[in-house]
């Protein structure tokens, strides 16, 4: 996930314009791409692209082609890595096209930012839970335009007025003459028609696909049959496999190496130095890995990070006692704290976290004849394409990038440095071979040498008056910036404030007259990256658990306190009321169980969760039930929204209970799922998801389910045991207390 981008409301009317935030693209791509901002961007194929599309069917615009047999292929500018993007985009386009869903297929669009840019980023890429939101108007317009062209083709062929023609479920009909035709026979003629300047879009009351509960996902059949193409099992003829020996400490470099033993391993073809370390190329993975193990490498660690997690966090804690850069100031928080009848204070610690997607990382690169071809589960196509081009000394137009399916990401495949694509290109260049090269990272490579959610320390203070009313709130956040020094800095860092460090705290919705937030940005010598829900992973936990501390101190019910403080925020209040009502807040529970609640907005979506918790094995929280309410605007695919909430809850719960990356003298201690574990199936609670009916444009669902789960569990735990958990994960916090 990319850091939070404030989502504008995409207006679905034809001819509306979505403005692209200004991004510094100099380090992303030196190709001088001029990106348009209108909904019509990319709706007409360039001549070269049109010819390529026509080979497989008639391309009516950049997002849809129709084969002679009537198959409708939607081209997705966003990657599918399990979040349901292919199905969502196809649903939106097919709705306005009036296609037969059984005839709809989806393919990854080529890497081409001029036609396929994320309208919120200005480059082609997926992240920030923006896929549906930025594509909503664009894909509707593409579908409606293609439909109008099919109708015009039918009207010309049948010599009737276009206004008398109807379209439904992939059939074009003229009732007066009794003529009808499927899309296939009309596609060729339609492709030659000039697209209309304006098209009418459906009223939501006319939707037949959007909002359907039973619409099957388009990616499931191929995955179920084992036919889906993921990078890790992708191959091309004559391919070499490469693994790279990386330094054990971040920032270290190769001083020297001895490859004599590695070259003796059967199957090893080459050993080459690359900027990232030493690469071993072989006829297969096992030979490459054995060759790497046989290497002898001396590392120059003069510029390496040598601190451990404990030292880094200790430095952060010291900073919490000093004023930081002002992020938000309502009223006079310091004055109100000084005059409060009661002041509460809490300090929170959050560790480094790895992404640990199920499919490890990789990329295939083939170089020759002044051009290159690459295959990867690319989350930022423009960045990957431009980086490969720069390393190989090519124009980006000479790099053909194929986006494959990916087995998860959680932000890991969206690096501003294009680290995996860059390393694959560097290995292919150093090897100087015409054979394709497949770079493979093992899970150990990634967990010990990848990118991480940064650590943070928060200090919160609250003031209550003599009647127990909340009159002051101050939050100080200390941690490193994710985006400083990256191409995204211009968009996400303002006045020295990285918005991803403070999101969720800077936008706290509660009605508190005197509220302040400040930030210390403290660098660490570790690669940092957004992690599913980015800054909300720590701000939601600190704010929502601290609010429960306040409720206990004031003798108030946590839901009632939130109701009072959210009176001016109807969407927050709506999900809170829905979740609390469906969970039976206040009703009796089995002995030994209690409830906790949290509500949070992220990526312009609103989520509340109520959990039921008891003390489980080993004294850890046992989460029995989660009731989740989500307001994400129009529900394009309700079943997928539920799946994303369920997945986010499982992902966030696993991290809250178990996960941390610990540095010991600069080296990562964890290595695989045995010591950096995901939630086990027996730990997954029963989950109910309730979707708020809405006419608002769709907003994010991939990430907003994550932030509320950890604080809801912590709040239930505090009620159950009297212990407030202020250091994550629970496992570590409870071990340190025992």
C-alpha positions in Angstrom: 0.0 0.0 0.0 1.2 3.4 -0.8 0.9 6.1 1.7 -2.4 7.8 2.2 -3.6 10.0 -0.7 -6.7 12.0 0.1 -9.3 10.7 -2.3 -11.3 13.2 -4.2 -14.8 12.3 -4.9 -14.7 10.9 -8.5 -17.7 12.4 -10.2 -19.3 9.8 -12.5 -20.9 12.2 -15.0 -19.5 12.1 -18.5 -16.9 14.7 -19.2 -16.0 15.2 -15.5 -12.4 15.6 -14.6 -10.3 13.9 -12.0 -7.3 16.0 -11.0 -4.0 14.3 -10.5 -2.0 15.3 -7.5 1.4 16.9 -8.3 4.2 14.3 -8.0 7.9 14.7 -8.4 8.5 12.1 -11.1 12.1 13.0 -11.9 13.4 10.0 -10.0 10.5 7.7 -11.1 10.9 7.9 -14.9 13.0 10.1 -17.1 10.9 9.6 -20.1 9.0 13.0 -20.1 5.6 11.4 -20.0 2.8 13.9 -20.2 -0.1 12.6 -18.3 -3.6 13.8 -19.0 -6.1 14.3 -16.2 -9.5 13.9 -17.8 -11.7 10.9 -17.7 -11.2 10.5 -21.5 -7.5 9.8 -20.9 -6.7 6.6 -22.6 -10.1 5.9 -24.0 -8.8 6.0 -27.6 -6.1 3.6 -28.6 -2.9 4.8 -30.2 -2.4 3.3 -33.7 0.3 0.9 -32.6 -1.6 -0.2 -29.6 -4.8 -0.5 -31.7 -3.1 -2.9 -34.1 -1.8 -5.1 -31.2 -5.3 -5.2 -29.6 -7.0 -6.1 -32.9 -5.0 -9.3 -33.1 -6.9 -10.7 -30.2 -10.2 -9.0 -30.8 -11.6 -5.6 -31.6 -10.3 -2.9 -29.3 -13.1 -0.4 -28.7 -10.9 1.7 -26.4 -7.9 1.2 -24.1 -9.9 -0.7 -21.5 -12.0 -3.2 -23.5 -11.8 -5.4 -26.5 -14.4 -7.8 -27.9 -13.6 -10.9 -29.7 -15.6 -12.3 -32.7 -17.1 -14.9 -30.3 -18.4 -12.1 -28.1 -15.8 -12.6 -25.3 -15.3 -9.2 -23.5 -11.8 -8.7 -22.3 -11.3 -5.9 -19.8 -7.7 -4.6 -19.5 -6.9 -3.8 -15.9 -4.4 -1.0 -15.2 -4.2 -2.3 -11.6 -2.5 -5.5 -10.4 -4.5 -8.3 -9.0 -2.8 -9.7 -5.9 -5.8 -11.2 -4.2 -7.7 -8.0 -3.4 -10.3 -8.4 -6.1 -9.2 -5.6 -8.4 -9.8 -7.6 -11.6 -13.4 -8.4 -10.6 -14.1 -4.8 -9.4 -12.8 -3.1 -12.5 -14.6 -5.6 -14.8 -17.8 -5.1 -12.9 -17.8 -1.3 -13.3 -17.0 -1.5 -17.0 -19.3 -4.4 -17.8 -22.1 -2.6 -16.0 -22.1 0.3 -18.4 -21.4 -1.9 -21.4 -24.3 -4.1 -20.4 -22.1 -7.2 -21.0 -23.0 -10.8 -20.2 -20.9 -11.4 -17.1 -20.2 -15.0 -18.1 -18.4 -13.7 -21.2 -16.2 -11.2 -19.3 -12.4 -11.9 -18.9 -9.7 -9.7 -17.5 -6.1 -9.2 -18.6 -3.3 -7.0 -17.2 -2.9 -3.8 -19.2 0.5 -3.1 -20.6 2.9 -0.8 -18.7 1.9 2.5 -20.3 1.4 5.5 -18.0 -0.1 7.7 -20.8 -3.1 5.4 -21.0 -3.2 3.6 -17.7 -2.1 6.0 -15.0 -3.6 5.8 -11.6 -5.5 9.1 -11.7 -4.5 9.8 -8.0 -0.8 9.1 -8.5 -0.1 10.3 -12.0 1.8 7.1 -12.7 0.6 3.6 -13.4 0.4 1.8 -10.1 -1.8 0.2 -7.4 -1.8 1.2 -3.8 -3.4 3.3 -1.1 -6.6 1.4 -1.6 -7.3 3.6 -4.7 -8.0 1.0 -7.4 -11.7 1.3 -7.4 -11.9 4.9 -6.4 -9.6 6.3 -9.1 -11.1 4.0 -11.8 -14.8 4.5 -11.0 -15.6 7.3 -13.4 -13.0 6.2 -15.9 -14.1 2.6 -16.3 -17.8 3.6 -16.3 -17.1 6.0 -19.1 -15.0 3.4 -21.0 -17.9 0.9 -20.8 -20.5 3.4 -21.8 -18.4 4.6 -24.7 -17.9 1.0 -26.0 -21.7 0.4 -25.6 -22.5 3.5 -27.6 -20.1 2.4 -30.4 -21.7 -1.0 -30.5 -25.2 0.6 -30.7 -24.0 2.9 -33.5 -22.6 -0.1 -35.4 -25.9 -1.9 -35.1 -27.9 1.1 -36.1 -25.8 1.6 -39.2 -26.0 -2.1 -40.2 -29.8 -2.4 -39.6 -30.5 1.1 -40.9 -32.5 2.1 -37.8 -32.3 5.0 -35.3 -29.8 4.3 -32.5 -32.3 5.6 -29.9 -34.5 2.6 -30.6 -31.8 0.1 -29.8 -31.4 -1.5 -26.4 -28.6 -3.6 -24.9 -28.8 -6.2 -22.1 -26.6 -9.1 -21.1 -24.4 -8.8 -24.2 -27.2 -8.7 -26.7 -28.0 -5.7 -28.9 -31.7 -5.5 -29.9 -34.0 -3.5 -32.1 -37.6 -4.3 -31.0 -39.3 -2.7 -34.0 -37.5 -4.9 -36.6 -36.9 -7.9 -34.3 -33.2 -7.7 -35.1 -30.6 -8.6 -32.5 -27.0 -9.5 -32.3 -24.3 -10.4 -29.8 -21.3 -8.1 -29.3 -19.0 -10.3 -31.4 -20.5 -9.7 -34.9 -20.7 -6.0 -34.2 -17.3 -5.4 -32.7 -15.3 -5.0 -35.9 -17.6 -2.3 -37.3 -17.9 -0.7 -33.9 -14.1 -0.4 -33.6 -14.1 1.9 -36.7 -16.6 4.3 -35.3 -15.5 7.6 -33.8 -16.2 7.5 -30.1 -18.9 9.9 -28.9 -17.7 13.0 -27.1 -20.2 12.5 -24.3 -22.0 9.4 -23.0 -24.8 9.1 -20.5 -24.1 6.9 -17.5 -26.6 4.8 -15.7 -28.5 5.9 -12.6 -27.6 3.6 -9.8 -31.2 2.3 -9.7 -30.4 0.7 -13.1 -27.4 -1.3 -12.0 -27.6 -5.0 -12.7 -24.0 -6.0 -11.8 -22.7 -3.4 -9.4 -23.9 -4.3 -5.9 -24.7 -8.0 -6.8 -24.0 -10.4 -3.9 -23.5 -13.4 -6.1 -21.2 -12.2 -8.8 -18.3 -14.7 -9.1 -14.7 -13.4 -9.1 -13.1 -13.5 -12.5 -9.7 -14.7 -11.2 -10.9 -17.7 -9.3 -11.3 -20.3 -12.1 -7.7 -20.0 -13.3 -6.3 -20.1 -9.8 -8.4 -23.1 -8.9 -7.1 -25.0 -11.9 -3.5 -24.0 -11.3 -3.4 -22.1 -14.6 -2.9 -18.6 -13.1 0.6 -17.1 -13.8 2.5 -15.9 -10.8 6.1 -14.7 -11.0 7.4 -17.4 -8.6 6.4 -20.2 -10.9 6.7 -18.3 -14.2 9.4 -19.5 -16.7 10.5 -18.9 -20.2 12.8 -21.1 -22.4 16.5 -21.0 -21.7 16.0 -19.1 -18.5 18.7 -18.8 -15.8 17.8 -18.5 -12.2 19.6 -16.0 -10.0 19.9 -15.4 -6.3 21.9 -12.7 -4.6 24.0 -12.7 -1.5 23.0 -9.5 0.4 24.8 -7.9 3.3 23.7 -9.0 6.8 23.5 -5.4 7.9 21.6 -2.6 6.0 24.0 -0.1 4.4 26.9 -2.5 4.1 28.6 -3.2 0.8 30.7 -5.9 -0.8 34.4 -5.5 0.0 35.6 -8.6 -1.7 34.4 -12.1 -2.5 35.7 -15.5 -3.4 33.5 -17.5 -5.8 35.8 -20.5 -6.5 33.7 -22.9 -4.4 30.4 -21.5 -5.8 31.5 -22.0 -9.4 32.2 -25.7 -8.6 28.5 -26.3 -7.7 26.9 -28.3 -10.5 24.5 -26.1 -12.5 26.1 -22.8 -11.5 26.8 -20.8 -14.7 28.1 -17.4 -13.5 28.9 -15.4 -10.4 28.8 -11.6 -10.8 29.0 -8.6 -8.6 26.0 -6.2 -8.6 25.3 -3.0 -6.6 23.1 -5.1 -4.2 25.6 -7.8 -3.5 26.9 -10.9 -5.3 24.7 -12.8 -7.7 24.9 -16.5 -8.5 23.2 -17.6 -11.8 22.4 -21.2 -12.4 20.3 -23.6 -14.4 17.8 -23.8 -11.6 17.0 -22.4 -8.1 18.5 -25.1 -6.0 21.9 -24.9 -7.8 21.8 -21.1 -7.5 21.1 -21.3 -3.8 23.8 -23.9 -3.2 26.2 -21.7 -5.1 25.3 -18.7 -2.9 25.9 -20.8 0.2 29.4 -21.7 -1.1 30.3 -18.0 -1.6 32.8 -16.3 0.7 32.0 -12.6 1.0 33.8 -9.9 3.0 31.5 -7.0 3.8 32.4 -3.3 4.2 30.1 -2.3 7.1 31.5 1.2 7.6 28.2 2.7 6.6 25.9 0.1 8.0 23.2 0.5 10.6 24.5 -1.2 13.7 21.9 -0.3 16.3 19.4 -2.7 17.7 15.6 -2.2 18.0 16.0 -1.5 21.7 18.5 1.3 21.1 16.4 2.9 18.4 13.2 2.9 20.4 15.1 4.2 23.5 16.2 7.2 21.4 12.6 7.7 20.2 11.4 7.7 23.8 13.7 10.4 24.8 12.3 12.6 22.0 8.8 12.2 23.3 9.8 14.6 26.1 10.7 17.4 23.7 8.3 19.5 21.5 8.2 18.4 17.9 7.1 19.9 14.6 3.5 21.1 14.9 1.0 19.0 12.9 -2.3 20.1 14.3 -3.4 22.6 16.9 -7.0 23.3 17.9 -7.5 25.6 20.8 -4.8 25.6 23.5 -4.0 22.0 24.3 -1.0 22.8 26.6 -3.0 25.4 28.6 -6.0 23.1 28.9 -3.8 20.3 30.2 -2.2 22.6 32.7 -5.7 23.6 34.0 -7.2 20.1 33.9 -8.5 18.5 37.1 -7.0 15.2 36.0 -4.3 14.4 33.4 -3.9 11.0 31.9 -0.7 9.9 30.1 0.3 6.9 28.1 3.3 5.9 26.0 3.1 3.4 23.1 5.8 1.5 21.3 5.4 -0.1 17.8 8.1 -2.4 16.3 9.4 -2.8 12.8 7.1 -5.1 10.8 7.7 -7.1 7.6 5.1 -7.6 4.9 5.7 -11.4 4.4 3.4 -11.9 1.4 2.7 -15.6 0.7 4.4 -15.5 -2.7 8.0 -14.5 -2.3 9.5 -11.8 -4.5 10.9 -12.2 -8.0 11.3 -10.8 -11.5 12.2 -12.2 -14.9 14.2 -10.0 -17.3 15.3 -10.7 -20.9 17.7 -8.3 -22.6 18.7 -8.1 -26.3 18.7 -6.1 -29.5 18.5 -2.8 -27.8 15.3 -3.6 -25.8 14.2 -5.6 -22.8 11.2 -7.6 -21.6 10.3 -8.2 -18.0 7.7 -10.2 -16.2 6.7 -9.5 -12.6 3.9 -9.0 -10.1 4.5 -5.3 -10.6 2.6 -3.0 -8.3 4.1 0.3 -9.6 4.5 -0.4 -13.3 5.8 3.0 -14.2 8.5 2.9 -11.5 9.6 -0.7 -12.4 9.6 0.0 -16.1 11.6 3.2 -15.8 14.1 1.7 -13.3 14.8 -1.3 -15.6 15.3 1.1 -18.5 17.7 3.4 -16.6 19.8 0.4 -15.4 20.0 -1.0 -18.9 20.5 2.3 -20.6 17.3 2.1 -22.6 14.4 4.4 -23.2 11.4 3.2 -21.2 9.5 2.7 -24.4 12.0 -0.1 -25.1 11.1 -2.0 -22.0 8.0 -4.2 -22.3 6.8 -5.0 -18.8 4.2 -7.8 -18.3 2.2 -7.6 -15.0 1.6 -11.0 -13.6 -0.6 -12.0 -10.7 1.0 -11.8 -7.3 0.4 -13.7 -4.2 -0.1 -10.8 -1.8 1.9 -7.6 -1.3 0.6 -5.5 1.7 2.8 -2.7 0.2 5.9 -4.8 -0.4 5.8 -4.8 -4.2 5.4 -1.0 -4.4 8.9 0.3 -3.5 9.9 3.7 -4.8 13.3 2.2 -5.6 11.8 -0.7 -7.6 14.2 -2.9 -5.7 13.3 -6.3 -7.1 13.1 -5.0 -10.7 16.3 -3.1 -10.3 18.2 -6.1 -8.9 16.9 -8.3 -11.7 18.0 -5.8 -14.3 21.4 -5.3 -12.6 22.0 -9.1 -12.6 21.0 -9.4 -16.3 23.3 -6.5 -17.2 26.2 -7.8 -15.2 25.8 -11.3 -16.6 25.8 -9.9 -20.1 23.8 -12.9 -21.3 21.1 -13.1 -23.9 19.4 -15.8 -21.9 16.4 -14.6 -19.7 17.3 -14.2 -16.0 14.9 -15.0 -13.2 15.7 -13.3 -9.9 14.4 -15.2 -6.9 14.2 -13.9 -3.4 13.5 -16.5 -0.7 11.3 -15.6 2.2 14.5 -15.4 4.3 15.9 -12.9 1.9 12.9 -10.7 2.2 12.3 -10.9 6.0 16.0 -10.4 6.7 16.9 -7.9 4.0 13.7 -6.3 2.7 11.6 -3.3 3.5 9.7 -2.7 6.8 6.9 -0.8 8.5 9.0 1.6 10.6 8.9 1.6 14.4 7.2 4.4 16.3 6.8 5.7 19.8 3.7 7.8 20.8 3.2 9.8 23.9 -0.4 10.9 24.6 -1.8 13.2 27.3 -5.4 13.9 28.0 -7.0 16.4 30.4 -10.4 15.9 32.2 -12.3 18.6 34.0 -13.9 18.1 37.4 -17.0 16.5 35.8 -14.9 14.0 33.9 -15.3 15.7 30.5 -12.5 15.5 28.0 -11.1 19.0 27.6 -7.6 18.4 26.2 -5.6 16.0 24.1 -2.0 16.1 23.0 -0.3 13.4 20.9 3.5 13.3 20.1 4.7 10.9 17.5 8.3 9.9 17.0 9.5 7.8 14.1 11.2 7.8 10.7 9.7 9.0 7.5 8.7 6.5 4.8 8.8 8.8 1.9 11.5 11.4 2.5 14.1 11.0 -0.2 11.7 9.2 -2.5 9.8 10.4 -5.6 6.7 10.6 -3.5 8.2 13.2 -1.1 6.8 16.2 -2.9 3.2 14.9 -2.6 3.3 13.4 0.9 5.7 15.6 2.9 4.7 19.2 3.6 6.7 21.5 5.9 8.8 18.6 7.0 5.7 16.6 8.0 5.4 13.1 6.5 1.6 12.7 6.3 2.0 9.0 6.5 3.5 9.3 10.0 0.6 11.2 11.4 -2.5 10.1 9.4 -5.2 9.1 11.7 -3.9 11.3 14.5 -3.8 14.5 12.5 -7.3 13.8 11.3 -8.7 12.6 14.7 -12.5 13.2 14.4 -13.4 13.5 18.0 -14.9 16.8 19.2 -12.1 17.9 21.6 -11.8 21.7 21.9 -8.1 21.7 22.7 -6.2 19.2 20.6 -2.6 19.1 19.5 -0.4 16.7 17.5 3.3 17.1 16.8 6.0 14.9 15.2 9.7 14.1 15.5 11.1 12.5 12.3 14.0 10.4 13.3 15.9 8.6 10.6 17.0 4.9 10.8 19.4 3.1 8.5 16.9 0.5 7.5 14.8 0.3 4.3 11.3 1.6 5.1 8.0 1.1 3.3 4.3 1.5 3.7 2.7 -1.5 5.3 -1.0 -2.4 4.9 -2.9 0.7 6.1 0.4 2.6 6.6 0.4 5.2 9.5 -3.1 4.1 10.6 -1.5 0.9 11.8 -0.1 2.7 14.8 -2.2 5.9 15.1 -5.5 4.0 15.3 -4.1 1.8 18.1 -2.8 4.7 20.2 -5.8 6.9 19.8 -8.5 4.3 20.2 -7.0 2.6 23.2 -6.2 5.9 24.9 -9.8 6.9 24.4 -10.9 3.8 26.3 -8.5 4.7 29.1 -10.3 8.1 29.3 -13.7 6.4 29.3 -12.7 4.2 32.2 -11.2 7.1 34.1 -14.4 9.1 33.5 -16.7 6.2 34.4 -18.3 6.3 30.9 -19.2 3.5 28.5 -16.7 3.5 25.6 -19.5 3.4 23.0 -21.4 6.2 24.6 -18.3 8.4 24.9 -17.6 7.9 21.2 -21.2 8.7 20.3 -20.9 12.0 22.1 -17.6 12.9 20.5 -18.6 11.9 17.0 -21.9 13.8 16.8 -20.6 16.0 14.0 -19.2 13.0 12.0 -22.2 11.1 10.7 -20.3 8.4 8.8 -18.0 7.6 11.7 -21.1 7.5 13.9 -23.0 5.4 11.4 -20.5 2.5 11.4 -20.2 2.8 15.2 -23.9 2.5 15.7 -24.2 -0.4 13.2 -21.3 -2.4 14.7 -22.5 -1.9 18.2 -26.0 -2.8 17.4 -25.2 -5.9 15.5 -22.8 -7.0 18.2 -25.3 -6.5 21.0 -23.2 -4.0 22.8 -24.2 -4.0 26.5 -25.9 -7.4 26.4 -24.7 -10.3 28.5 -21.8 -12.5 27.4 -20.6 -15.9 28.4 -18.5 -15.9 31.6 -14.9 -15.0 30.9 -15.6 -12.9 27.8 -15.8 -9.2 27.3 -16.2 -6.8 24.4 -14.0 -4.1 23.0 -14.7 -1.4 20.3 -12.7 0.8 17.9 -13.7 3.0 15.1 -11.4 4.6 12.5 -11.4 6.3 9.1 -8.6 5.4 6.6 -8.4 5.8 2.9 -11.7 7.7 3.0 -13.6 4.7 4.3 -15.1 4.3 7.8 -14.8 1.1 9.8 -16.0 0.1 13.3 -15.3 -3.2 14.9 -16.6 -4.8 18.1 -14.8 -7.9 19.4 -15.4 -10.5 22.0 -12.3 -11.6 23.8 -11.3 -14.1 26.6 -8.0 -15.2 28.1 -6.7 -18.0 25.9 -3.8 -20.4 26.0 -0.6 -19.1 27.4 -2.4 -16.1 28.8 -2.8 -14.6 25.3 -6.1 -12.9 24.1 -8.5 -15.3 22.4 -10.7 -13.5 20.0 -14.0 -15.3 19.5 -16.0 -12.9 17.4 -15.6 -9.7 15.4 -18.5 -7.6 14.2 -17.4 -5.2 11.5 -19.3 -2.3 10.0 -17.9 -0.5 6.9 -18.9 2.5 5.0 -17.0 2.6 1.7 -19.4 4.3 -0.6 -21.1 2.4 -3.3 -20.5 -1.3 -2.8 -19.3 -2.5 -6.2 -18.8 -6.1 -5.1 -20.3 -6.7 -1.6 -18.8 -10.2 -1.3 -15.4 -8.9 -2.1 -15.8 -6.1 0.4 -16.6 -8.6 3.1 -13.6 -10.7 2.1 -11.3 -7.7 2.3 -12.6 -6.8 5.8 -12.2 -10.4 6.9 -8.7 -10.6 5.4 -7.7 -7.3 7.0 -9.0 -8.4 10.4 -6.9 -11.6 10.1 -3.9 -9.8 8.9 -4.1 -7.1 11.6 -4.9 -9.5 14.3 -1.9 -11.7 13.5 0.5 -8.7 13.6 -1.0 -7.4 16.8 -0.7 -10.7 18.6 2.6 -12.0 17.3 4.6 -10.0 14.9 7.8 -7.9 15.2 11.1 -7.5 13.4 13.9 -7.2 16.0 17.2 -5.8 15.1 20.2 -7.1 17.1 23.3 -5.0 16.4 21.8 -4.1 13.1 20.9 -7.6 12.0 17.3 -8.9 11.6 16.7 -11.8 14.0 13.6 -13.3 12.3 13.8 -15.2 9.1 10.6 -17.1 8.1 7.0 -17.9 9.2 8.3 -20.0 12.2 9.5 -16.9 14.0 7.6 -14.2 12.1 4.2 -15.9 12.0 0.9 -15.1 10.4 -2.3 -15.8 12.2 -3.1 -19.5 12.3 -6.5 -20.7 11.1 -7.5 -21.9 14.6 -6.9 -18.3 15.8 -9.2 -16.7 13.3 -12.4 -15.5 14.9 -15.9 -15.6 13.6 -16.3 -12.4 11.5 -19.5 -10.6 10.6 -19.3 -7.8 8.1 -22.1 -5.3 7.6 -21.9 -2.8 4.8 -23.5 0.6 5.1 -25.8 1.3 2.1 -24.4 4.4 0.4 -24.7 6.5 -2.7 -21.3 8.0 -2.3 -18.5 7.2 -4.8 -16.6 4.1 -3.8 -13.6 4.4 -1.6 -10.9 2.0 -0.3 -11.5 -1.5 1.1 -8.1 -3.2 0.9 -6.7 -1.6 4.0 -9.4 0.0 6.2 -10.2 -3.3 7.9 -6.8 -3.5 9.5 -6.5 -0.4 11.8 -9.5 -1.0 14.2 -8.8 -4.7 15.0 -5.8 -4.3 17.3 -7.2 -1.5 19.5 -10.6 -3.2 19.7 -8.9 -6.3 21.1 -6.7 -4.3 23.4 -9.7 -2.4 24.7 -11.5 -5.7 25.4 -8.4 -7.1 27.1 -8.1 -4.0 29.3 -11.7 -4.4 30.5 -11.2 -8.2 31.0 -7.8 -8.1 32.8 -7.3 -4.5 33.9 -4.1 -4.4 31.8 -3.6 -1.8 29.1 -1.3 -3.1 26.4 0.9 -0.2 25.2 3.6 -2.1 23.4 2.9 -4.4 20.4 2.8 -7.2 19.8 0.8 -8.6 22.6 3.1 -11.7 22.8 6.1 -9.5 23.7 4.2 -7.1 26.0 2.7 -10.0 28.0 6.0 -11.9 28.2 7.7 -8.8 29.6 5.1 -8.5 32.3 5.2 -12.1 33.4 
